[in-house]
Amino acid sequence: MRIAIDARMMGPLNTRGIGRYVEELVRAMLIEGPQNQFVLLARDPSTSPFLNHPNVEHIKADIQWYTFQEQIKMPALLRQARADVVHIPHWNVPFLYREPFLVTIHDLLLRRQPFSAKISTRHPFLAWLKFYAYRGLLRDVVSRAKLILVPTQFVRDEVREFYSVSDDQLMVTGEGLSDFPPADASGIPSGKFLFYLGSAYPHKRLDLLLDSWTVLSKSHQDLQLVLAGEKDVFMQRHMTRVEQERLPRVFFPGRLPDSELRGFLEHASLFVFPSSHEGFGLPPLEALSCNCPVVSSDAPCLREVLPKEAVFFFRNGDRDDMIRAIETVLGDLPAARAGAQRASQKVREQWTWQTVARKTLSAYDQFFHAKKNGFRENKNRP
């Protein structure tokens, strides 16, 4: 098969999130399906990790996502690939691209938390315009996609809840854990510390974590709090709060390269993940893979993905229950770390990119054969 993938989010500056998903998926599929030819639409092909691979071609698509240019220019570039299968790894499929495609939907946060766009836009009218435009595009994408790949059963159920989608249109492919390079111990705090990794978007509930810290910092004066992630406008708000309220021993190291990230995870007393909504929940799995105890909200997706025997859950959005869970771990750190060590091998075996690649290639094969038959098998779907 000749497979085209929108790989614009892949690159040296997008080492996590959808960029990581695309890179690791392609790398694994080249091993699992060496008979296939891949065409990657990349912003800068010269930085692609697959630049000289014999089974990979590149088309330059230096177009920022979520823009008018994306809507106008990407359809022609996708057609230029002359592919049997077109895979868009996010819901930003151009409205003007009317050829068959399959799409990955990582979560439906846009439906669950409709005011998130309003928070990131200054003018209320523009915020609402942005929100309804995105939601309309998402509805159009779901209605046109021949196959929809999702990371968890939770997201599959969400798609079924919000849209008229048949079971055979959805496929759960999971996600995988990447291999970390050797740990870099530079910059790691000395002593005990709680660690968070990820974005500071409102649904991540760092506000709740800082609320908990106002209590924990007093009862554990030898403890530090490290919040790692890009210092964007959202993280800046938490940094301002820490400064204004004079919250002690809170550190913001910014975005960490994988080598430093591994060092932080291996040395942290525990990893805290207060997110209220996820499509998969990779950071706490990464923590477990590095033998780090995890305290997490009991959001449905996290209950599905994380091993219950090794994770200390608290009620989603409940500050006092978060404090209770953290206190439980701190009360017996050796036992908590032993539980994380037992779970480490399990999560590494369960969540592999090889498994994701095999399931995705199976979806491509299904798409390819249905396309040859004119998608007649799906003509009666809702």
Buried (B, 14 or more C-beta within 10 A) or exposed (E): BBBBBBBBBBBEEBBBBBBBBBBBBBBBBBEBBEEBBBBBBBBBBEEBEBEEBEBBBBBEBEBEBEEEEBBEBBBEBBEEBEBBBBBBBBBBBBBEBEEBBBBBBBBBBBBEBBEBBBEEBEEEEEBBEBBEEBBEBBBEBBEBBBBBBBBBBBBBBBBBEBBEBEEEBBBEBBBBBBEBEEBBEEEBBEEBBBBBBBBBBBBBBBBBBBBBBEBBBEEBEEBBBBBBBEBEEBBEBBBEBBEEEEBBBBEBBEBBEBBBBBBBBBBBBBBBBBBBBBBBBBBBBBBBBBBBBBBBBBBBBBBBBBBEEBBBBBEBBBBEBBBBBBBBBBEEEEEBBBBBBBBBEBBBEBBBBEBBBBBBBEBBBBBBEBBEEEBEEBEEEE
